[in-house]
Amino acid sequence: MIKHKLFVFVLFLFLVGCSNQDEVSSNGEFSVPDVSVDQLKPSSELDQGLRYFIVMPFEWSGSEPVEIQSIDIVENSEPVTENSGIAYTFYGNDSEKKTGVYKREDIGEKQNIKGFTVDDENTLILELSLLDVESNDNRAMRIEYIQNGEQKEQILKSSLLENLNTSND
């Protein structure tokens, strides 16, 4: 009788574990490849005051598309403002534009990030201008999105954001 109860208990734990795993995989999460500035630009430092357009793949692992409400750069969970030397705007793009740093005239079409629908693989465009910025491991991306009518948030670490820095020339 004890073996039977133990078997039922273990089976129950297994089934609960499997259903949680299915829920996590069907809910999905965002990811960006581990890209650094020096892979995009010959020098890992960006020139101060210049405007850059950085294109990177943006992936969603969920089974259903989600709608982005906002994407912000945060440092220790607090939004980064222009006062910190980082002026930025995120855009979305459905195309498979190659990862890299582009001039405005070469960037092509970009879509407002609010209301941008992400399904599988998309492109994220970061318009960026920096003044006196040093690398910071506490920088990340905060993504607010709607999934099945529910507002959600994900903090996403990115080596690109962590390693942003300017040249002192």
Steps between C-alpha positions, in 0.01 A plus 500: 500500500784739582668419166173576323463839677865583430452412131189721477683787675803475267269479197315809622828695542609394152173614342507834683861553389413422138199731498712786642763439232233516229370825647847659499574396142159609371525835682833569334776749558703752305863466405762697313824344386812565701631782281757756607574843359847393382338233281291773340761773472881461465558689826296398802459867589235715338569862416333749730200690371465302177175323426524125439239252380581155635309208348476169686283189478214491751344164575184383676472135607126496572250315287281809448607852393519779760459875472780722630393795713847641569868416517725699731862485604517458876783509749435319828131484396478882464442653154808655341435861403674739266655662812716188535651566156294244310232625259319213331190379322409141415325405176378174357538356153367182342783469252804290551742791467856395581628577850719809501538874540334707228469861387148644497473484123597130502270383779187465289150474642456501877181468701400661827566247776167570675252263343769306309403133474777248563448145393799284441803690375500872434751780492552753776647839408663714769550867411769621735709804587749499789684761709765395757375144545699216655428126493260384769404139579176620662349626173221291350191522282152513655231376263135563581259304285148363475446126477147363476362832628728499806771765561841339564860607545840341439845629593747384238877516549692610192877516460444774243337727759739402778805588289383832356776757543630810328842600382665784687626675187 
